[in-house]
Amino acid sequence: MKFLRRSLVGLFLLSVTVALLALAGQTIVAAVEERLNAEPQSFPSRERVLTVNVVPYEPGTVTPVLQVFGELRSQRTLDMRASVGGRIVEVADTFVDGGRVRAGDVLVRIDPTDAESALARSRADLQDAEAELRDAERAIVLARDELSAAEEQVTLRERALERQQDLADRGVATAAALEEAELAVSSARASVLSRRQAVATAEARIDQAATRLARIEIDMAEAERALADTEIEAAFDGVLSEVSVVEGGRVAANELLARLIDPDRLEVSFRVSTAQYARLLDEEGDLRPAPVTATLDVSGVDLTATGRLSRVSAAVPEGQTGRLIFARLDEAPGFRPGDFVTVAVEEPPLDAVARLPATAVASDGTVLVVGAEERLDLRPVEVLRRQGDEVILRGEGLAGDLVVAERSPLLGLGIKVRPLLPGGADAAPEAPETVQLDPDRRARLVAFVQGSPMPDEAKTRILSQLEGEDVPAEIVARLESRMGS
């Protein structure tokens, strides 16, 4: 009996256990089905707002600056060459690369022995020519005196012939005496001709002596110039470069010794396109003397010089385009010919234009403007200049508008944005995001706050916010994260 009773109790307990397990399983299945069939909890959706950097469109007068690269050169450069050949006997201490010299300084002296000998010979020849000229002048004086005497003899002989003819007409003189008088006149006239020939010869001698004297004077001037060319002097104040001689060396005629450069008269040459060149012309088509700034970056320290445009090249070299422009610099301390510098040229000012970042303009020539309700609007503009990271443009009806400074694929027409002015200040502060709670959700949040161990002041503040129609989304998200939902 005892065995039967225990068996029945065991079966009863087993039946109760199976029944409880079945009830638990049914409860779990029902809960899962209810969870799956329940409508998902939804939150009120809010439009996405993008934060964009904006700049105000402020039209005014802007002076464009044309930036190009150029090379410095000296307006006055002299090749110092040896006019005569010979051995160098003296070199100045300043005759070195980079040496600064003054106008008139003797830099190099070539051995003057041959030049001095040639000059001495020329002077001796000059003395001979002067003596020859003096002798010829004395000879012509004597020849003219002899001619005068011969002409006087002719006059006397003619008078004697006239007397003989008169006597012969009266029958007093004989024919022999008359013939002798005629012969005497003829002989006197022949003597006059001989004396005239002597005068002509003396005059020719004077001309030859004068010509020889002139030639010798030319030779002596050349000898003096050759002697002076043995001393090479500085033609102007400047700095030497490319010095290639030393004392004791020999140089040939026309050999380059050094190059003298004036560092105080510098100019910069740079090439621009034809369109850029056209913007630098005045109304008459001439190059304007526009201000120019040349900048040389030397280990982070910028050397700057100012000047003005001076001239433009006469022709375009083969294989090149544009124009080569020259600008004269006023004062350029620290600059040297050959430096590669950045040149900034001021163009004529433009009116009713604005300067904006280059990233604000799209390839189709449009900009995004913050319009009504802080939505983006597309506006066309005319790009006039591009200067580095900025553009100079002109747009209609954009005065005072906020233009998006950086375009991106996420921005487009009609998108709502939060403008951010330069410096981090919001152009229009946006109200914090809020959500609307249904009664069940609001009750769960209130119960959680009331049962939480937070201070009473915090509870009161949060409960007052939860009682409102619109509750800050940040507070709701923070509470629900703590609840684990």
Beta strands, then each sheet from edge to edge (+ up, - down):
strand 1: 50-56
strand 2: 60-62
strand 3: 65-74
strand 4: 77-81
strand 5: 86-91
strand 6: 100-101
strand 7: 106-110
strand 8: 231-233
strand 9: 238-241
strand 10: 250-251
strand 11: 256-261
strand 12: 266-272
strand 13: 291-298
strand 14: 301-312
strand 15: 323-329
strand 16: 340-346
strand 17: 350-357
strand 18: 366-370
strand 19: 376-380
strand 20: 382-387
strand 21: 390-394
strand 22: 402-404
strand 23: 417-420
strand 24: 434-436
strand 25: 470-472
sheet 1: 22+ 1- 23-
sheet 2: 2+ 17- 21+ 20-
sheet 3: 3+ 12- 15+ 14- 13+ 16- 3+
sheet 4: 4+ 11- 9+ 6-
sheet 5: 8+ 7- 5+ 10-
sheet 6: 18+ 19-
sheet 7: 24+ 25-
end
